[in-house]
Amino acid sequence: MTHAPQDPSRRSVAAVSAYLDHASTTPLHPAAREALGVALQDGWADPARLYREGRRARMLLDAARETVAGVLGARPDEISFAASGTAAATLALLGTASARRRAGDLIMVSAVEHSSVLHAAQHHEQAGGRLVEVGVDRFGRVDPAAFAPPPGTAVASLQHANHEVGTLQPVAEVAQRLHATGVPLHTDAAVTVGRVPVDLGALGADLLTASAHKFGGPAGVGILAVRTGTRWRSPGPADEREGGRVAGYPDVPSIVAAAAALAARAAELAAEGPRLAGYVRDLRRRLPELVDGVELLGDPDQAPTVPHITAFSCLYVEGEALLTELDRAGIAVSSGSSCTSDTLTPSHVLVAMGALTHGNLRVSFGRDSTRADLDALLDVLPGVVRTVRARLGADGL
């Protein structure tokens, strides 16, 4: 008795398992896990207290701050820890706008910023401030000349790299242009910190934010860097914690683990970057050969990108349907499209780029990724696309 070949899109999770969504979150780094265990024993007390247990927790917190500052090319007193990257970005943008009210009420952002930055800017606008969005080219990159601040600009924000397509932005050039007019720049570096070398001084940004769970630290730790001399005032009630920048009790064990992960990642980047870039290069080369009607998004040959992220769109399919079928096959990726069955709202990044917004997938590799993960995706994806297209009557493509 013969059996028909198994449809790759219907394989069990046990048959294939590849986690390829490291840009969303990545597993806890072994260095972070070890540091977390130690800090849970020694760093549980209130670091603001003067008794022995409090002093021990304070020493751990200060050491973590020094470690993060060292990796980012900052001073320890320029680093604060928030409850998330979103909280850090909100504080960076609204705190600078609050401190510079006399300079103006306008916030500039690129059209492809992460939603955390856009939501903070929109909150500012809803409170009576002004907002200007700067467009991007088909690779998702801004033209530095377009970041010309109108009179009354309080602060500008430009991501270090895009979270959906991986395109690096000309942050240093934009910072130089803004500083010539006295406008400070915030950069959201959640995509790059712990992924590529990031030096605050070289970037020229006045504020930088990042998120620990993106680079192997625990969730619940955001990094806020405010360079000395940058005017900043808390947009909420004042608090004595974290240099007056972040309210609330700090999670010392998680902060210590985040710092350990970042230090470990800094030592791994030189070897890891070329390996992951090779996976991305091979994926982009082989996709058009295996799947008809594919649009590759971004272009490492035309615009610099981070080594671990790539995205593409497939004609005549929905991104959510692809995600579901890939998950059944044990492949975890994400859809760059934020389209949902409830709102049908496409990704603002892809819209700004003028790219196809449906059937979009983002693949992102991490320190644990292997060639087998890439092969598993490419083995399963063609069948998945055919299956989804067949449901829509578009299987003739």
GISUL-V151795 format. One record per residue. N is the residue number from 0. SS is DSSP state (H for helix, E for strand, - for the rest). NEAR is the number of other ideal C-beta (glycine too) atoms within 12 Angstrom. Layout:
<<N:SS:NEAR> <N:SS:NEAR>>
//
This chain:
<<0:-:3> <1:-:4> <2:-:6> <3:-:7> <4:-:10> <5:-:15> <6:-:22> <7:H:29> <8:H:33> <9:H:22> <10:-:27> <11:-:17> <12:-:18> <13:-:9> <14:-:19> <15:-:32> <16:-:23> <17:E:35> <18:E:31> <19:-:43> <20:E:33> <21:-:39> <22:-:43> <23:-:29> <24:-:25> <25:-:36> <26:-:24> <27:-:30> <28:-:34> <29:H:20> <30:H:30> <31:H:38> <32:H:24> <33:H:20> <34:H:36> <35:H:36> <36:H:20> <37:H:22> <38:H:35> <39:H:21> <40:H:18> <41:H:25> <42:-:33> <43:-:24> <44:-:26> <45:-:20> <46:-:34> <47:-:20> <48:-:16> <49:-:13> <50:-:13> <51:H:12> <52:H:20> <53:H:20> <54:H:19> <55:H:25> <56:H:32> <57:H:27> <58:H:21> <59:H:36> <60:H:40> <61:H:27> <62:H:28> <63:H:44> <64:H:36> <65:H:24> <66:H:33> <67:H:45> <68:H:32> <69:H:21> <70:H:38> <71:H:42> <72:-:25> <73:-:35> <74:-:21> <75:H:25> <76:H:19> <77:H:31> <78:E:44> <79:E:42> <80:E:49> <81:E:41> <82:-:32> <83:-:33> <84:H:42> <85:H:31> <86:H:34> <87:H:44> <88:H:44> <89:H:39> <90:H:44> <91:H:50> <92:H:49> <93:H:39> <94:H:41> <95:H:43> <96:H:44> <97:H:30> <98:H:28> <99:-:33> <100:-:23> <101:-:13> <102:-:23> <103:-:27> <104:-:25> <105:E:28> <106:E:48> <107:E:43> <108:E:47> <109:E:45> <110:-:35> <111:-:43> <112:-:42> <113:-:43> <114:H:26> <115:H:33> <116:H:44> <117:H:31> <118:H:24> <119:H:38> <120:H:40> <121:H:23> <122:H:24> <123:H:34> <124:H:23> <125:H:14> <126:-:18> <127:-:13> <128:-:28> <129:E:25> <130:E:34> <131:E:30> <132:E:28> <133:E:35> <134:-:23> <135:-:36> <136:-:27> <137:-:24> <138:-:34> <139:-:43> <140:-:38> <141:-:39> <142:-:22> <143:H:26> <144:H:14> <145:H:26> <146:-:38> <147:-:20> <148:-:34> <149:-:22> <150:-:15> <151:-:23> <152:E:32> <153:E:43> <154:E:51> <155:E:49> <156:E:54> <157:-:51> <158:-:49> <159:-:50> <160:E:45> <161:-:48> <162:-:48> <163:-:47> <164:-:49> <165:-:45> <166:E:40> <167:E:35> <168:-:46> <169:-:34> <170:H:40> <171:H:25> <172:H:25> <173:H:39> <174:H:36> <175:H:21> <176:H:28> <177:H:37> <178:H:23> <179:-:16> <180:-:24> <181:-:23> <182:-:37> <183:E:39> <184:E:47> <185:E:53> <186:E:52> <187:E:49> <188:-:50> <189:-:44> <190:-:44> <191:-:44> <192:E:48> <193:-:48> <194:-:41> <195:E:34> <196:-:26> <197:-:38> <198:-:25> <199:H:40> <200:H:20> <201:H:20> <202:H:38> <203:-:30> <204:-:46> <205:-:42> <206:E:51> <207:E:50> <208:E:51> <209:E:53> <210:E:43> <211:H:44> <212:H:35> <213:H:47> <214:-:49> <215:-:40> <216:-:49> <217:-:39> <218:-:27> <219:-:27> <220:-:51> <221:E:44> <222:E:54> <223:E:52> <224:E:46> <225:E:41> <226:-:32> <227:-:19> <228:-:14> <229:-:31> <230:-:23> <231:-:33> <232:-:23> <233:-:28> <234:-:30> <235:-:19> <236:-:12> <237:-:16> <238:-:20> <239:-:16> <240:H:26> <241:H:39> <242:H:29> <243:H:21> <244:-:40> <245:-:37> <246:-:23> <247:-:22> <248:-:22> <249:-:38> <250:-:35> <251:H:42> <252:H:34> <253:H:37> <254:H:45> <255:H:46> <256:H:41> <257:H:53> <258:H:47> <259:H:39> <260:H:45> <261:H:46> <262:H:30> <263:H:28> <264:H:41> <265:H:31> <266:H:18> <267:H:27> <268:H:28> <269:H:13> <270:H:15> <271:H:31> <272:H:25> <273:H:17> <274:H:25> <275:H:39> <276:H:27> <277:H:23> <278:H:35> <279:H:39> <280:H:23> <281:H:23> <282:H:39> <283:H:32> <284:H:20> <285:H:23> <286:H:30> <287:H:17> <288:H:14> <289:H:26> <290:-:34> <291:-:21> <292:-:26> <293:E:32> <294:E:31> <295:E:33> <296:E:43> <297:-:41> <298:-:26> <299:-:29> <300:-:13> <301:-:17> <302:-:26> <303:-:25> <304:E:40> <305:-:45> <306:-:35> <307:-:45> <308:E:46> <309:E:44> <310:E:49> <311:E:44> <312:E:39> <313:E:43> <314:-:26> <315:-:28> <316:-:42> <317:-:32> <318:H:38> <319:H:26> <320:H:31> <321:H:46> <322:H:32> <323:H:23> <324:H:35> <325:H:44> <326:H:29> <327:H:27> <328:-:34> <329:-:28> <330:E:38> <331:E:35> <332:-:42> <333:E:31> <334:-:36> <335:-:47> <336:-:37> <337:-:28> <338:-:28> <339:-:16> <340:-:12> <341:-:8> <342:-:10> <343:-:14> <344:-:16> <345:-:27> <346:-:39> <347:H:32> <348:H:43> <349:H:39> <350:H:26> <351:H:32> <352:H:35> <353:-:21> <354:-:34> <355:-:30> <356:-:30> <357:-:33> <358:-:40> <359:E:41> <360:E:50> <361:E:41> <362:E:47> <363:E:43> <364:-:40> <365:-:37> <366:-:33> <367:-:24> <368:-:35> <369:-:20> <370:H:17> <371:H:19> <372:H:33> <373:H:34> <374:H:22> <375:H:31> <376:H:44> <377:H:36> <378:H:27> <379:H:39> <380:H:41> <381:H:30> <382:H:30> <383:H:41> <384:H:40> <385:H:29> <386:H:28> <387:H:35> <388:H:28> <389:H:20> <390:H:19> <391:-:21> <392:-:11> <393:-:22> <394:-:18> <395:-:12> <396:-:20>>
//
